[in-house]
Amino acid sequence: MQYILGIDIGTGSTKAVAVGTDHKAFDSSQYFYPTNVAQPGYSEQDPELIWQAFQQSIETMVSKLKSSPAAISLSCAMHSVIAVDENCQALAPMMTWADSRSTGVADALLASALGAELYKATGTPVHSMSPLCKISWIRENQPQLFSTVYKFISIKEYIWYRLFNTFEIDHSVASCTGLMDIKKLTWYPEALSVAGIKAEQLSVLVSTGYLRRDFDPVKTLPFLAKGTPFVIGATDGCLANLGTGAIKPGIAALTIGTSGALRVAGSSAVVNEKAMNFSYRLDEEIFINGGPVNNGGIALKWHLKNILQKTELNASDYSETLSKTEAIDPGAEGLIFLPYLQGERAPIWDSKSCGTFFGMHLNHQTPHFTRALIEGICFALNDVLLSLANSGQEIKQLNVSGGFVTSTIWLQIMADITGKKLLLYSVEDASAVGAAYLAFKSTGLSAGYPLPDQQHITYIEPDQKNHTIYKTYFNFYQKIYQQLKGVMHEMHDFQNKD
């Protein structure tokens, strides 16, 4: 059996998806790992545990399918930073995208003229998520560690080094660092200066289609055939566009997993200094423009565990809780949720914002709060959608992926709030599938990027009556944040004072 293995190295787990020569995903394996929050603002992981999950996910697939894949291609979560020595040994835990301890660094950069220049040149919003700000924070707050670092790398570079004993980074991951010139595809000198590092402290830049055939399985993955081709791949966001077929103008990819994002492909970078949408690279020709939100499925998980007191979450907990919202009218009878439990990224870029239920009355019951929470997550992504439209990017259709696609009510709420038709191609991991599609092209098994399965598509049409109702509630949603923003910042500063 010939197949390609796309592997998505995510924030909570690593998932391997087998894609056949018909370009259809047919099997998968997944392994999880923890995130450590040592103190407020911290979000750390052990890269060794992620490497082990990577190994296990491949071994499981090879064992199940009883053959090595024709190629393996990598997708990974963005914005991670690992400080390593010359042997790629981690000198500190990995900082994930959600690590916000560099908020002060980002705020100072944004307040300067340099901040705008960095954003326009790199395509990466100036925010605590970016490796630029994380590295700057390490330099300012952990000088002893900073002085001993050989290179600053991402989790994909860590795994790539374990495979090939060399430091290489694809243009897609590099385009999310705030350190690469998005147009020239070179490290950006001004950004390096801000971080206080030299280009030699970063990996060698290569194409997302970069392929190595010199794999030796003896020490790392002994269950694979020697010489198995490895494609370095791209980021999970860019590959979700590829995996859902959203690489043409007017079609956006919308993903809700732990966090969420909305992205649209184009032939050039699109910058909007007010909304600060990102512009990342899928390859040398395709830019992926969009905006991320911090709070997707993690907000629902918080609701289930902390409010509904469901300790051991399973699929039925999610489905039963969401099913109880179907009888609630759009707008949850005036209950509105700002889903900023981890602060927020696009389009408000406010690390000091917080989650808020607004409009509570005695008639509100638990299903109202669940409905308002789901609507709040969708409002946040609609905010990103409108910011992209204001940047001149017309979007007619949303191709969806992520954990939320298993919920019909959630999908319908998203369609009703945005007023856009949703297309669902597959419930498999779109980023892993996108990684496999990239490998089909890179290895020559396909002349170009494949398209998702066109025979099994689910369409979700918006209810225009509900869309009209939601327009009013969305207006309230935006006004509530603007009115409460100052108080949120005061509360944040009070709670975090020395």
N, C-alpha and C positions, 0 to 999 in steps of 0.2 A: 504494500500500500504506500503510495507516494503522498506525502503531506508536508506542509510547512507549519512550524510551531511559532506562533506569535506569543510573546511573553510580556505581560504588563506588570511592571514593578511599581505597585501602588503604595499609597500611604499606609493602608491597613493590611494589605496582603499582596502576594504575588500570584498571578493567575496565568496559566499556560493554556492556550486555545489551539487545537488542531484544525487546520483549514485544508480541505482537499483540493485536488486539481480542478474541481468544478467551482472553486472559490467559496464553498459553503463551509461554515464552522460545524464540526460534528462531535467534538468531545473536548473536555477541559479538566483541569485540576487546579486547586487553589490551596494556598497555605498562608496562615495569618501570623502576625507578630504585633507586639504591644508598642504603644507610644508612652513615653515617660514625661509627665509634667511635674518636674521637680519643684517648681515655684511658678507663680503667675507670669505668663508671657513666654515660658519655656515650652518647647515641644521637641523632644529628642527621641532618637531611636538608635539601636545597636546595629550597625551595618553588617556585622557578622551573622546576626539572626536573619537579616534579609538575604544574605548570600546563601544561607542554609535553605531558606524557603525557595529561592531560585533553583537550587540543586534538586530539591525534593519535587518541585512542580514538573521539572523535565523528566526526572527518573520515573515518576508516576505515569506520565504519558507514554514514555518509551516502553514501560512494562505493560501497560494496557494495550497498546497498539502493536507490540511485539516487533518493532522496527525503529531504526533511527529516522528522524525527519530529513527531508531533502534540504532543509535550511532552517535556521533559527534566527528570529528577528526580535529586536528589543524595543519596548515602549517603557517610559518611566514617568513618574510624577515629577513635576517641575520644582525648581527653587531650593533643592536640598544642598547642604554644604557639609563636607567632611574635611577636617584638617588632618593631613597624613604626612608621614615621613617618606624617605626615598624608597622604602620597601612597601609602600601603600598600607602601612599600619596606622589605624586611626589613633590620633592623639587625643581625641575628645569624642563624645557622642555626636552623631549626625544631627544637625539642625534641620527640621522639616520645613515645608512651606509655611506651616501655621505658627512657627516660632516668631514671636513679635517683640522680642527684647530689644531689637534695633529700631523701635518706633521713633525714639528721640533722634537718631541719626537721620532717618528718613525725613522727619519733620524739618530738621535744620537744612537739609539739602533742598527740600521743596520751597523753603522760604528764601532761597538764594537764586540768583539768575542761572547758576550752574545746573540746578535741578531740571529746569526746562530743557536745557541743551542736552543733558544726559538722556532724558526721556526721548527727545526727538531723534537722537543719534542711535540709541540702542533699541528703541521700541518697547522697552520694559518700564512699566510704571515705577516711579520712585516710591517705594513702600517697603515696610519691614520684611515682606516676603522675599525680596530680591537678594541673591547672593552678594551683590555689591554692598548693600546695607549691612548684611550679616558679617561679612569680612571686615568692614569698617568698624563694626561694634567690637569684634574680637580684638582688633588693633588697639582700640581705645580702652577696653575694659579687661583684657587678658593679654597684656604685652609679653609676658613670659611665654605663653603658648604661641602667640603670633610669631615671636622671634625664632621658634624652632620648627615652624611649618615648612615642609618642602614644597607641597602643592595643596591648593584648595580645589576639591573635586566634588562631583555629584555622586549619587548612589549608582547611576549607570556606569560612570567612569571607574568606580570602585569594583564593580562586577566585571567590567571589561578588562581591568588590570589583572584580576584573578584568573581570567581566561587566557590572556595573551601577554601578560607581563609588560605592558606598555600603557602610557597615559595618552589616551585619545578621547576627543569629545566631538559629537556631531553638531552640525550647525543649528539644529533645532533646540537641543538642550542649551547650547551656548547662547542662543538668542533670547533665552529667558533669564539670563544672569544679570543683565544690566551692565555687562562688561564687554559685549561684542557690538561692533558697528553692524547694524542690521542690513545695510546696503552693500558694504564692502566685504562682509564676511571675514573680518579680521578683528583681533582684539582692539578695543577702543582706548587709545592712550590716556585721554582725559579721565575715563572711568578707572583705569588702573591707578592713576595718580591719586584719585579720591580714596580708593581702597588701600593705597600704600603698598602695592605689590608690583612685581614685574611680570611680563608676559611668560617668562620661564616658570613662574609659579602656577601657571595654568596648563591645561593639556593642549596637545596639538589638535588644531581644528581639522575636521574631515566632513565630507558630504554625508547626508543621512542615508544614502544608498551605499556607503562604503562597506566593502565586503572583505572578510578574511577567510582563507581556506587552510590556514596553517594551524588549525586547532589540534592539540594533542590531549586526548582525554585521560591520560594515565593518572595525573595528580588531581584533577578537578571533577570531571564528569565521566567516569570509566564506563558507563553504560551507553555512551554515544560512540558512533563510528569515528575513527580518526579522519581528520580533514573535513568534518561536517562544516558546511559554510555558515558563518555567522554574519548577519547584517546588523550594523550598529543601530540603525533605526532612528527614532525621533521621540518627541515628548508625547505623553498620553493625550493631551488636548489636541495637538495637530493630527495625531493618528486617529482620534475619534472622528474627526472630519472625514478622513480617508475611509475609515471603516464603515461610516454611514452614508457614503457617497456624496457628502456635502463639500465638494471641491469646485463647484460651479457658482457663478454670481447669482445672487438671489436666494440661495439655499444655505441656511445656517445649521450648524450642529448645536444641539442643546443637550447638555449632560447634567444629570443630578446624581451624584454619588454621595460621598461624605460631604463634599462641598458642591459646587456647581459652576457652570460656565456656559457662555453662548459665544459661538465663533463663526465667522464667515470667511471663505477663501477669496483671495484677490491676487492680482498681478503686481500689486505694489503695497507698501506699508501705508496705513492710514492712521494718522495721529490726531488726537483731539485733546488739547491741553486741559480743558475743563473736566471732561469725563475720564481722561487718561486711560483710554482703552489700550490694550496691548497689540503689538504687531510682532508675531513670531514667524519662524520659518518652518515650512514642511519640507521644502527642497530649494534648489537654486531658482526655481521659477515661481513657486507658489508661496504667498504670504498668508498667514492665518491671523485675522484681526478679530478682536473680541474683548470680552471682559469676564473676570472670574468673581464669584461670590464665595464668601467664607462658609456660609451656613446652608447646607443642603440636607442630606439625610441625617447628618449629625444632630440637627435640631429635633427631628422626629425621634431619634434614638434618645436624646435627653428627655423629651416629653414622656416617652414610654417608661424609662428607667427612674427618672427623678420625680415625676409628677404622678404617673399611673402605678409606680412601684412594681414594675415587671422586671424581676431580677435576671432571669435567664431568657433572653430574647430569642425568639424563633420566628419563622415565616408567618405562622398563624397569629402571633401577637400583632404583627404589622397589619395583616389583612383584616383581622377582626376589628381592630381599632379604626382603621380607615373606612371599613364598611359602615360603621355607625355614623359617619358624616354625610352619607348620601341623602339623608332626609333633611339635612340642614340647607336652608336657602343660601344662594350666593351672598357673600358679605357677612355670613355668620351672625345675622341679626345685629349688625353694628359693632361686632368685636373684631378688632384689627391687631395683627401681630407684626411687630418689627423684628425680624429674625436675626438680630445682630448679636448673637450669643458669644461670638468670638471676635467682636468688632466686625467691620465690613471692608471689603475691597471695592470693586467697581459697583456703581459709578461714583460713590460718595467718598471712598478711600479714607475711612475714618476708623482708626484703630481704637479710639476712645468711645465709640458708640456701644450701646448695649441692647439686649433684648427687651422688648416692652409689649405687654398686652394693654390695649387701649380701648375704652368703651364698654367696660364690664358693667353688667346689670344683674339683678336677681334672677332673671329668666335664663341666664346662660348656664348651661350644663357642660359636662365633660366633652361630649361630641362637638359643641360649639368651639371649645378651645382647640381641639384637634383640627377642625376645619379651618379655623383662623390661622393656625400654624402652617398648614399646607398652603393656604392662600398667601400668607406672608412670604414664604419661600418663592412662590411663583411671582409675586409682586416684585421681589428683588431682581429676579431674572428679567422681568418685563422692563424694569428700570434700565438694565443693560441693553436690552433690545432697542429701546427708544433712543438711548445715547448713540448706538451704532447708526440708527436711522438718521439722527441729527448730524452724523459725520458724513452723510452722503451715501450710506450703504443700504440700498433697498433690499429688504428681506421679505420674501413672499411665503416661504415654507420653512418649517423647522423639522429636521431629522433628529430624532431623539434617541438617547441611550442612557445607560446608568441604571442603578437599582430601582429608581422610581417607575420604570416602564412596566413593572409587574403589577402596578395598581391602575386599574381602569379609571377610578374616580380621580386620582391625581393627574393622570393624562388629560382627562376631560377638563379639569379645573385649569390646567396650563393652557389648553387650547382656548378656553373661554376668556381667560384673562388677556392673553396676547392677541386674540382674534385671528390667529394663524392656524392653517392646517398642519397637523403633526403627521409625520411618517415614521413608522417603526419597522425597521427591516429585520431585526434580530434581537433577542434578549441576551445573546452572548456578549462578552466584553468587547465593545466597539474599538477600544484602543489596541487590544491584543489582535483583533481581526485586522485593524489597519496596519499593524506592524507586519503581519503576514502578507498583506497586499503589497506593501513596500518591497518585501523580499521577493515576491513573484516577479516584479519588474527588475529588481537589482540582479537576480540570478539568471534572468533571461527566460524564465518559465512563462512570462507574459510580456507582450510587446509594450504594454503601458500599465497603468494602475487598473486593477479589476474593479468591477462594480459589485455592490452587494446583491444578494439573491433577489431578482426582480419578480419572482413568482409568488413569494410569500411576504406581502406587505400589508401592514395594518394602518388604516387611515383614521385619524381622529379629527372630525370637523368641528369648528367652534360653533357654539349656540349663540347666535347674534343677539338674542334677547339678554342672555346672561352677560355677554361681552359689554353691552351697553350699561348694565348695572355695575359691572366691575370697573368700568372707566371712572365712575364716581368714587368708588371705594379706593381705587388706586390714587386718585387725586388727594383723598384724605390721608392715605398712607404716606405720600410725599410730604404733605403739610405737617403731619405729626412729627416726622423726623426733624424738619426744619425748626419747628417750635421747641422741640426737646433737646436739640443738639447742644446748646449751651449748658443745660443742666447735666446732660450726660458727661460732658467734659469736666465740669466741676466735681461731679461724683467720682469720676475716674481718678482725677488728680488728688482728691481727698483720700481715697482708698490706697493710693500708691505713693503717698508722701513718705519721706524718710522718717 
